Amino acid sequence: MLRHGLITAVFCCLIATALTITEGGGWAAHLVYSLSIGTVSWLFIDCGRLLLTGHHEIHWPGGPWGLLLVVAGVFVGFFVGNLIGDAWVGAPAFDFLDIRGHKLATAAVITIVATVCMCFFFYSLGKSKHMQSQIEVAQRNATEARLKLLETQLEPHMLFNTLANLRVLITVDPARAVAMLDRLNSYLRMTLSGSRALSHPLSAEFERLADYLELMSVRMGERLRYTLDLPEALRDVPVPPLLLQPLVENSIRHGLEPKVEGGEITVRARQEAGQLVIEVIDTGVGLDGAPPSEGSSFGLEQVRERLATVYGAQGALRLAPGGTGGTCATLNFPLPV
């Protein structure tokens, strides 16, 4: 309403200036009449539309009520505004009803045209904002649906890989296979039974990662060592679920498993120039030493796609050789303001 009132005031000033140029007389008197008529009409119509629409999303009455409101606003604004103007300039009450000299016709035409134009402008502006909000909601829903689809693709991918590893372990070490199955049961209970939120704290992502690494430790034993480094200040930063696990899974499958003695995985987060930077570093065979595998880039492609969906061009995933061999996967995206 305040924005509508300010626009109405500016429009009234322009009308007063135009009347001063075309008809002469004092600009102050024209301004008083114009502001009085415009302000009364604005208050009547704006308050009326809010009362008639209540909590509706579009604040404009439908059907004939909108037209009746504008007509009533013109009528009330014209009479009350002219009475205020006459009182200001010291003219007799209802002097504006004098039909001599076309005074009444001129004032009525200006009031009707100005009010109708302003109402149409405000209605179009409101409708445009409503459509924009609807588009934003649709885009947000599409983004949410895309993220959920990507997550439902990642979870079976991880599960199938784990079950394949479990199948191998059953034949060589049944006791460890049972322990791994218990870990898998616990992991699935905590992750798959939870709500599929579009984001969760970074601390929850690290906890989920710890569960997965413990699950893998049952199968790999001492060949797998890991370190998770999450600063306290970054624990509550919201991130998409399952963002780090595909990278760790990739490091194990293509970095540590081909290496006889295994190795270590380090996952650490830090803040840098307003961005969250997360590194997944392994001491495996490295980018050139990893054997080709069907679907080996699935996890990386999914992570890149999720970053693009949530953060656009501001999110990135880079792979580079590690400082002492192995591979370093680096995620970076903006921290929430």
N, C-alpha and C positions, 0 to 999 in steps of 0.2 A: 504493500500500500504506500509506503514511503517513497519508493521509486516511482510509482504512478503519480503521486502528489507532486514530486519534483518535476517530472516531465510535464505535467499539466501546468505548473507555474511558469515554466519556460515557454510553453505554447501560448499561454495567456499574455505574456510579455510581448511575444511576436505579434499577436492580434492587436494589442494596444498600440504598438509601433505602426502597424499598417493602417489603423484607423486614424492615427495622428497625421500620417502622411496624406491620406486620401481625403479626410473630412476636416482636418484642422482641429483646433482646440488644444487644450492642455493634455500632455501625455499622462500626467498623474491621474486626471479624472478618467481617462480611458482605461488606465491600468487598474484603478479601483473597481470599475464596472467589470472588466474582463476577469480579474482575479476573483471577485466575489461570485460571479456566475460560474466560472470554471471550478472553483474550490467546492462550492455547494454541490454542483453536479457530480464531481469526482467522489466526494464523501458519500453522497446518497447511493450512487451506483456501486462503488467499491464495497461499502458496508452491506448493501443489499445483496450483492452476488455472493458474498461470504455467508450471510445468514441463510440464503436460499439453498446453497450447495452443501453447507455443513462440512463434513470431513471427506467429501468426494475428492478424487484425485484431480479432476478438472474443475477449477473454481469458476465455472460459468453456468448459469441455469440453462437447461435445455428446453426445447419447444418454444411456446409463445411467451414463457416467463422472461426469457432474455430480452425479447423485443419490448415487452411491457415495462421492464426495468429501465431500459434506455429512454423510453417515452416519458416515464414518470420522472427520471433524472433530469431530462431536458425541461420539463414543466416546472419542477421544483427549483432547479438552478436558475431558470430565467426569472421567475417571480421573486424569489428570496434574494438572489444576487442583485437584481435591479433595485429592490427596496433598500439594500445596504448601500448601493451606489448613490441612490437619490439622497439618502440620509447623509452620506459623506459630503456631497457637493452642495447640500442645502436645498435641493429641489423639492417641490411638493410631493407627498406620497402618491404613488401610482402615476407619476408624471410620465413614466415610460409607456403607459397605455395610450397616450395621445397618438392618434393615427395621422395627425398632420405632419407633413414633411417626411413621410415614410420612415419616421423614427422607429415605430413599433415593428414594421416589416423588416427593416434592416437589422435590428437587434435580434429578432426572432430567427431570421435566416442564419445570421452568424452563430447564434447559440446552437441551432439544430445541426448545422454543418460541422461546427467544431466538435460538438459532443459526439456525433456519430463517427467522425474521423478518428477521434481519440479512442473511443470504445473499440472500433475495428482494429486500431493499432495495438491496443492492449490485448485484445482477444487473440490476434495473430501472434503476438509475442509469447503469450502464455501457451498457445497451442504448439508453437515451435519448441518451447522449452519442454513441454510434455512429451513431444515426439522424440526429442533428444534424450530424455531420461529413459524412454521406452527402448531406444536403440542401445543405450548403455547397459540396461538390464539384459537385453537379448545377447549382447556381446559378452557380458559377465557370465550368463548362463551357458553360452557356447564354450567359453573358456573352462568353466567348471566341468562341463561334460567331457571336454577333451582331456582334462587332467585325470578325471576318473577313469576314462578309457585307457589312458597310458598306464595308470597304476594297475588296472586289472590285467594289463598285458605283462607288466613286470613281475607281479606276484607269482603267476603260474610258471614263468620262465625260471625264477629262482627255485621254486618248488620242484620242478622237473629235474633241474640240475642236481639238487640235493638228493632226490630219490635215486637218480642214476648213480651218484656216489655211494649211496647207502646200499644199493644192489651189489656193487663191487665189494664193499666192505663185508657184507654178509658171508661171502664165500671165503674170505681170508681171515676174518677176525669176528666171529659172531658176537662175542662179548662187547666189543667196541661198537658193533652195529646196533646192539640193544641200547647202549648208552646214547648213541647218536639219535636213535629213534625217540628216546625219552626227551632229548633236547629239542628235537624237531616238534614234538607234540607240545612242549612248553612254549616254543617260539610261535607256533601257529595259534595257540590259544590267546597269546598276548597281542598278536598283530592282526590276524584276520578277523577276530571277534570284535575288535574295536570299531568305532565309527570311522567312516572314510572321510575325514576332514580334508579340506583342500590345503591346509597348512598345519604345522604343529611346531612347538619350540625346537630349536636346534638341539637342546639337551635330550629331547625325546628321540630325535634322529640318532644321536650318539648312543643312547641306551639300546635302541633297536639294533644298531650296528654291533654293539657289544654282544648281544644275544646271538646274532648271526655268526660272529667270529668264534664264540664259544662253541657253537654248533659245529663249525668247521674244525675246531681244535680237537674235537673227539675223533674225527677221522684222520687228521694229519699228525696229531700228537705233537712232538717236539719240533717237527718241521715247520710249524706255524707259530710265530711270535708276533705280537701286535702291541701298539701303543696308541691310545686315544688321548688327544690333548685338546681340551675345550676350555678356554678362559671363562671365568665366572661372568664377566661383563657381556658375553655373547650367548649365554645359556637360553635366554628368552627370545632370541631373534627368530621370527617365523620363517619356516622354509617348507617347501613341498615335501610330503612324505616319500620315502623310498628314493631319495635323491642320491645318497652316498652308497647304498648297498650295491647297486650295479657296478660301481667303480671298484669297490673292494672285491666283489665277486670276479670281476675281470682280472684284477691283480693276482688273485689266487689261482684262477684257472689257467691264465696265459703267462703268468710271471713266476709264481712259486712252485706250482705243481710240476712243470717240466724240469725243475732244478732238483737234483737228488737230495741235497741237504736242506732244501726248503729256503726259508728266509723270514724276513720281518716286514710287517706292514705298519706304517705310521699314518695316522689321520689327525690332522691338526687344523685348527681354525684361527684366523686372526683378522683384525680390522686394518684396512689400508686405504687411505684417501676416500673415506665415505663408502667403501665397498667391503663386503664380506668375502674373504678369500679362504677357501678350504683346499687343502692339499692331501692327496692320497698317494703316498710314496711307498714303493715296494723295492726289495732288493733281489728281485727275480732275474730272469734271463734277459730282460730288456726288450725293447720294441723289435729289434732285428732278430732276436733269438727265439721269440715266441713261435711255436708251430702254427701253421694255418689251421683254422677250425671253423666248421660250418656254424654260422650264426654268431661268430665271435664279436661282431660289432653291434649286435642287437642292443645290449645294455647301454653302450656309449651313444648310439643313435637316440635311444629313448630319453636319456638324460639331456642331450642337446635339445631335443624337441620340447621337453618339459620346461627347460630354461627359456627357450624362445617363446613358449606359450605364456609364461608368467611374467618374464622380465623383458621380452623383446630383444632388441639389439644390445641392451645393457648387460645381459647375461652371456657368459661364455664358458666353454670347456676346452682346455688345451692339454695335449699330451706331449711330453718331452722326456728325454733320457734323464734318469736320476743322477744325482751328484756322484754316487759311488756305485754305479751300475743300476740296473733295474729301470723302473719307469715312474714318472711323476705326473699324475693327473691333477690339474689345477682348475677349480671352479671359482668363478667370481661373479657377483651380482650386487646391486645396490642395497645398502642397509635401509630399512624403513626410516622415514623421517620422524 
